[in-house]
Structure formats: structure tokens, C-alpha cells
Amino acid sequence: MPYLLKDISVLYADAVTANGTALFASDVANYDSEITARLRRAGLVIAGKSDTPEMGLAPSTEPCLFGPTRNPWKLSHSAGGSSGGAAAAVATGMLPMVHGTDGGGSIAFRRQPAASSA
């Protein structure tokens, strides 16, 4: 099954982990993070990385490096943050599931969810 990794701190060998910022735009991992290795052992095929705000700190996914991720159902709205890229990928049907994290409320109900329409 194809799968996207969130572009925050999760390493995927031979791929850039930019953390949404130009500061790390050329950081190519030379190994897989443990979570990446486990996902691959489980049969998932890593298809790429999903967009995230710079360092995952903003409430909307609009990094200067890759540009904004919009709510695919209403392009004038944000996809939320910091798992906004992940939410948009699932909402469009690009993939059935993706990697998201909730360090500050990006996927949890009632805080700043990636499914936000703000």
C-alpha cells in the first residue's frame, strides 16, 4: 500500500527531510528512522513526504519552501497544520492513509485539526 511520511523529523533513506523549511532543504537522510523501517516491514510503500509548516510550528500548512496546502474541498480555506499535507492527501483520495503526528494539536479533535476549515 502506498504511504506518505510527514516531512517532520521522520527520515527516509535517500530522501530530503526539510521539516518544511529552506534551512534543511538539502538534508538527505542516509538511513530510515525506526518508524519508517517498521512501516516498510509492515508492507507499506513510501511514496514521498507530505507538506507541513516550517518546523511544524504554524496552525496552517503554508511553508515558504513548498507553498501552501489548501483544503481540497474549499481552496480558499487552510488544510490546517501541522499535518495539513497529510489531511489534504487523504481528503483528495490520493492515498487511503498517511503519516500524521500530534505534537501540538494538528490531528486531534477540537484543537487545530488538519481537517480544519479555518
N, C-alpha and C positions, 0 to 999 in steps of 0.2 A: 504494500500500500504506500503511495506517495505521502510525504510528510514535510512540513516546513518547520524549521527551527526559528525561534525568536532571536533576533540579532542582538542579544544582550548576554554577554559572558558565557555563552554556550559554544564551545569550539567544535568545528567540523574540519577534519584534515583537508588541507589544500584549498580552503575557502576563507574569505575575509570575515572577520568578526569586527565590524566597525562600531558597534554599540550606538549606531545612529549618528555618529559624529565624524567630521573630517579628520579629527585628531587621530583616529585609529583606522582610517580608510584604507591603509595599505597593510594592515596587520593580518597576515595569512597564518593560520594555525598549522602546526606540523604534526598534530595528533588530534584525536577525538576526545572530548570531555567524556567522563564516565556516563552521563545521561545519554549522550549521542551513541556511545558504544552499546549501551543497553537497548536503546530504541532500534538500532540496526540489527542486533542479535534477535530481537523480537520479530524481525521481518519487515520493518518499515524501511522505505527507500527515501533517503533525504534528498528532496528536490531543490532545496535552496533555503534562504532565510527570509523571514517576514520583517517588514518595516517597523520601526519603533522610534519614539522621540529620542533626541540626543540624551544619551546615558540613561534613558528610561525615566527622565525626571518630569516631563511635562504632562498635563492632563489630556493632551491631544497629540496624535501622531503626525507631526509636521516638521521633521528634521530638515535642515538646510541641505544636508548631504544627498538625500534621495527625494526630497519633496514631500508634500502632504499626502496622507492616505485619507480618503473621504469615505463617508458612509455610502456604500454602493446602492442603497435604497433611496437615498436623498443626498445627492452630491453637494448640496450647499451645507451639509452638516458634517461634523467630525466623526471619525470612526472611534473616537476615544483614545485612551492611552493607558498604559504603555504597550498593551497588546493589541493596539488598533489594527496593525497589519495582519495579525493572525485572525482577528474578527472579520475583517473585510474579505480575507481569502475564503473563509468558511461561508460567509454570507453570499458570496458570488457563486458558490458551488465549485470553486477551483479545486478544493480538496475537502474530504469529509471530516478531517480533524487536523489540528496544528498544535504546535507548542506555544503555550502562554504561561506567564508567571504572574504572581500577585503579591509583589513586594509592597506596593502602595495602593492597591485597590483597582488594578486595571481589569480584572475579570470577575471580581466579587460583586454580588448583587447589592444594590443600594449605595455604593460609593461612587467611583468613577469607572464604570464598566466599559470594556471595549465595545460593547453593544450600545453604548451611549448615542444619543441623537442630539447632543448639545452643539 
